[in-house]
Amino acid sequence: MSRLVLILAAVVVAATAAATASAQVSVAWDAYQRGDFAQAYAVWRPQAEQGDAVAQYNLGILYDQGKGVARDANEAVRWWRAAAEQDYVPAIHNLANSLIAGDGIAQDYAEAIRWLQRGADAGFDRSIYTLGKMYSFGLGVPQSEARATGLFEQAASMGNPRAQYNLGRAYRDGDGVERDLVRASYWYRRAARQGDRQAQAALGQRYLAGEGVRQNDEKALYWTSLAAAQGLTRAIETRADMLRKIDPVLAERVDRFVAEFRPSPETR
């Protein structure tokens, strides 16, 4: 057999293997989406054992959530670590969170910081945000509001809604930055549009008090109602108080707008 024929045969085999792997990924993901976690597990388990980082990460998710298998935090961490050691960034982040919580592994802030930094260096917005929280509370690192706010701003600019909310708080309170209620409202609004209930409640308060925005009862009720609809206690209480004072016609109009709201995630 000529060398060219051998090369072509190898290409065909590689292409066939890639197509088979792609089909398996699709089968497993479709199964997961429709709630057939046992089938998803049956596909991902052998792939994970063969060293596939994505399958290892997904298997960790199944064990963490107890879907298709009994919940086992230790197994979740074991598979996430295997994927993390192959530089699969979502697994790096989940491993760091497990180390912070002490779930399935001994709590270790210092090791969590190392993994979070690895995720942050890879540009993973959730790791950047969580690293900011660690600096905010001084967990595994020296406490620094300035460093925390800088990380929040980095993740917020990438579209992370939790970072946007926390950055809004930082501007509201002057934590690590000069106090700026207009900037606070700007970041609250970006997170609120993505459906973050705490940001929605905070933006509602800004409109109610006229802080950083022009006072507007309708917008205050709108954002507060959205947060209340997600079960945020303080928003529920504020909304009830507002409804005792506001024009019923305006309240009905707001309710229609609330019913039409759909979160708008930012592209990351």
C-alpha positions as MATLAB code, in Angstrom:
seq = 'MSRLVLILAAVVVAATAAATASAQVSVAWDAYQRGDFAQAYAVWRPQAEQGDAVAQYNLGILYDQGKGVARDANEAVRWWRAAAEQDYVPAIHNLANSLIAGDGIAQDYAEAIRWLQRGADAGFDRSIYTLGKMYSFGLGVPQSEARATGLFEQAASMGNPRAQYNLGRAYRDGDGVERDLVRASYWYRRAARQGDRQAQAALGQRYLAGEGVRQNDEKALYWTSLAAAQGLTRAIETRADMLRKIDPVLAERVDRFVAEFRPSPETR';
ca = [
       0.000    0.000    0.000;
       1.428    3.390   -0.961;
       2.267    6.058    1.614;
      -0.420    8.351    0.126;
      -3.091    5.678    0.539;
      -2.008    5.145    4.162;
      -2.225    8.878    4.862;
      -5.656    9.128    3.263;
      -6.838    6.110    5.255;
      -5.594    7.710    8.470;
      -7.435   10.934    7.642;
     -10.668    9.008    7.012;
     -10.290    7.125   10.323;
      -9.605   10.379   12.217;
     -12.578   12.090   10.589;
     -14.826    9.134   11.396;
     -13.671    9.118   15.027;
     -14.251   12.864   15.312;
     -17.737   12.528   13.813;
     -18.547    9.665   16.212;
     -17.334   11.675   19.216;
     -19.337   14.690   18.063;
     -22.443   12.538   17.685;
     -21.962   11.137   21.195;
     -21.632   14.644   22.625;
     -24.879   15.595   20.902;
     -26.651   12.473   22.182;
     -25.502   13.089   25.763;
     -26.382   16.771   25.704;
     -29.811   16.126   24.162;
     -30.435   13.499   26.857;
     -29.412   15.933   29.591;
     -31.669   18.653   28.171;
     -34.729   16.413   28.161;
     -33.978   15.118   31.666;
     -32.697   11.671   30.716;
     -29.691   11.942   33.014;
     -29.066    8.189   33.074;
     -28.397    8.190   29.337;
     -26.205   11.276   29.605;
     -24.230    9.526   32.334;
     -23.903    6.359   30.236;
     -22.277    8.388   27.431;
     -20.110   10.692   29.531;
     -18.731    8.089   31.961;
     -16.616    6.092   29.468;
     -15.499    9.312   27.760;
     -14.436   10.719   31.138;
     -12.527    7.555   31.989;
     -10.700    7.887   28.663;
      -9.536   11.360   29.697;
     -11.999   13.643   27.887;
     -11.992   16.889   29.917;
     -15.452   18.047   28.832;
     -16.975   14.675   29.729;
     -15.141   14.760   33.076;
     -16.595   18.185   33.790;
     -20.100   17.084   32.792;
     -19.824   13.943   34.897;
     -18.885   16.153   37.824;
     -22.057   18.178   37.236;
     -24.180   15.016   37.347;
     -22.593   13.908   40.613;
     -22.876   17.402   42.090;
     -26.560   17.702   41.211;
     -27.439   14.062   41.870;
     -28.829   13.614   38.369;
     -28.673   10.099   36.943;
     -26.576    9.067   39.954;
     -26.733    9.498   43.722;
     -25.333   12.882   44.717;
     -21.669   12.514   45.617;
     -19.726   15.740   46.169;
     -16.450   13.841   46.459;
     -16.945   12.261   43.032;
     -17.917   15.629   41.567;
     -14.695   17.162   42.852;
     -12.644   14.184   41.644;
     -13.865   14.611   38.076;
     -13.620   18.401   38.142;
     -10.018   18.149   39.319;
      -9.245   15.720   36.497;
     -10.663   18.187   33.966;
      -9.080   21.197   35.703;
      -5.649   19.601   35.469;
      -6.225   19.564   31.703;
      -6.920   23.319   31.857;
     -10.670   23.001   31.225;
     -11.695   26.363   32.638;
     -15.286   25.660   33.827;
     -13.906   22.734   35.832;
     -11.179   24.958   37.253;
     -13.859   27.341   38.464;
     -16.055   24.625   39.971;
     -13.089   23.074   41.753;
     -12.263   26.473   43.261;
     -15.857   26.909   44.445;
     -15.767   23.461   46.078;
     -12.587   24.428   47.912;
     -14.213   27.644   49.118;
     -17.330   25.848   50.347;
     -15.559   22.753   51.650;
     -18.012   20.641   49.660;
     -16.591   17.267   48.658;
     -13.126   18.417   49.683;
     -11.509   20.072   52.687;
     -12.017   23.825   52.735;
      -8.832   25.509   51.546;
      -8.957   29.185   50.629;
      -5.306   29.314   49.571;
      -5.726   26.505   47.040;
      -9.036   28.013   45.902;
      -7.229   31.283   45.178;
      -4.652   29.450   43.053;
      -7.372   27.849   40.939;
      -9.397   31.063   40.724;
      -6.334   32.946   39.546;
      -5.812   30.281   36.907;
      -9.397   30.727   35.743;
      -9.070   34.512   35.829;
      -5.845   34.378   33.811;
      -7.770   32.367   31.218;
     -10.340   35.201   31.028;
     -13.211   33.332   32.720;
     -15.544   36.042   34.001;
     -16.985   33.957   36.850;
     -13.518   33.239   38.227;
     -12.610   36.919   37.970;
     -15.780   37.867   39.863;
     -15.302   35.208   42.558;
     -11.688   36.259   43.006;
     -13.036   39.770   43.606;
     -15.321   38.430   46.337;
     -12.359   36.713   47.987;
     -10.483   40.019   48.085;
     -13.597   41.770   49.351;
     -13.835   39.419   52.343;
     -10.107   38.770   52.734;
     -10.399   35.006   52.264;
      -7.067   33.450   51.313;
      -5.755   36.879   50.330;
      -5.280   40.221   52.114;
      -8.589   42.087   52.269;
      -8.649   44.864   49.666;
     -11.750   46.705   48.469;
      -9.718   48.408   45.746;
      -8.505   45.073   44.374;
     -11.996   43.584   44.704;
     -13.599   46.478   42.849;
     -11.011   46.292   40.092;
     -11.852   42.630   39.556;
     -15.592   43.346   39.675;
     -15.116   45.987   37.000;
     -13.178   43.568   34.813;
     -15.864   40.870   35.085;
     -18.698   43.405   34.823;
     -17.287   44.721   31.547;
     -17.416   41.138   30.259;
     -21.162   41.009   31.032;
     -21.170   39.144   34.350;
     -24.384   40.261   36.133;
     -23.189   39.451   39.673;
     -20.055   41.503   39.098;
     -22.184   44.322   37.688;
     -24.372   44.319   40.790;
     -21.380   44.301   43.119;
     -19.718   47.055   41.135;
     -22.914   49.086   41.473;
     -22.755   48.593   45.244;
     -19.114   49.653   45.261;
     -19.949   52.914   43.474;
     -22.970   53.443   45.742;
     -20.916   53.060   48.921;
     -17.537   54.313   47.719;
     -15.825   50.960   48.320;
     -12.503   50.950   46.479;
     -13.692   53.732   44.166;
     -14.917   57.288   44.513;
     -18.623   57.297   45.381;
     -20.702   57.857   42.244;
     -24.458   57.247   42.326;
     -24.825   57.712   38.564;
     -22.266   54.979   37.903;
     -23.938   52.826   40.550;
     -27.268   53.099   38.750;
     -25.610   52.350   35.406;
     -24.184   49.048   36.628;
     -27.350   48.131   38.515;
     -29.321   48.643   35.307;
     -27.045   46.394   33.253;
     -27.374   43.598   35.798;
     -31.109   44.180   36.252;
     -31.744   43.809   32.529;
     -30.090   40.409   32.722;
     -32.558   39.385   35.433;
     -30.448   39.812   38.575;
     -33.046   40.307   41.292;
     -30.784   42.144   43.737;
     -29.809   44.606   41.030;
     -33.483   45.050   40.116;
     -34.350   45.853   43.727;
     -31.394   48.231   44.045;
     -32.350   50.023   40.831;
     -35.923   50.309   42.060;
     -34.621   51.985   45.212;
     -32.569   54.428   43.146;
     -35.680   55.477   41.196;
     -37.760   55.672   44.363;
     -35.255   57.982   46.062;
     -34.049   59.783   42.931;
     -30.417   58.830   43.621;
     -28.232   58.715   40.517;
     -31.371   58.843   38.360;
     -34.365   61.119   38.018;
     -37.032   60.154   40.584;
     -39.731   58.066   38.916;
     -42.401   56.107   40.802;
     -43.382   54.010   37.796;
     -39.832   52.820   37.132;
     -39.306   52.303   40.854;
     -42.351   50.038   41.017;
     -41.383   48.254   37.811;
     -37.906   47.205   38.918;
     -39.031   46.481   42.467;
     -41.874   44.308   41.155;
     -39.485   42.315   38.982;
     -37.310   41.578   42.024;
     -40.391   40.737   44.088;
     -41.577   38.312   41.415;
     -38.317   36.419   41.955;
     -39.035   36.117   45.667;
     -36.673   38.755   47.070;
     -38.150   39.520   50.501;
     -37.106   43.153   50.767;
     -38.502   43.837   47.299;
     -41.804   42.182   48.212;
     -42.077   44.394   51.283;
     -41.116   47.565   49.406;
     -43.587   46.784   46.617;
     -46.426   46.279   49.105;
     -45.642   49.648   50.673;
     -45.523   51.350   47.276;
     -48.856   49.870   46.195;
     -50.532   51.484   49.195;
     -49.486   54.904   47.934;
     -49.413   54.671   44.148;
     -52.136   55.287   41.533;
     -53.879   51.928   40.829;
     -53.984   52.681   37.094;
     -50.220   53.157   37.049;
     -49.790   49.941   39.059;
     -51.841   47.982   36.517;
     -49.720   49.330   33.674;
     -46.552   48.341   35.506;
     -47.908   44.831   36.076;
     -48.368   44.432   32.316;
     -44.783   45.504   31.676;
     -43.527   43.135   34.366;
     -45.382   40.237   32.742;
     -43.665   41.025   29.436;
     -40.137   41.228   30.871;
     -37.574   38.780   29.549;
     -33.960   38.768   30.782;
     -31.440   39.923   28.199;
     -28.079   38.222   28.890;
     -25.100   40.141   27.587;
     -22.824   38.460   25.086;
     -19.604   37.253   26.714;
];
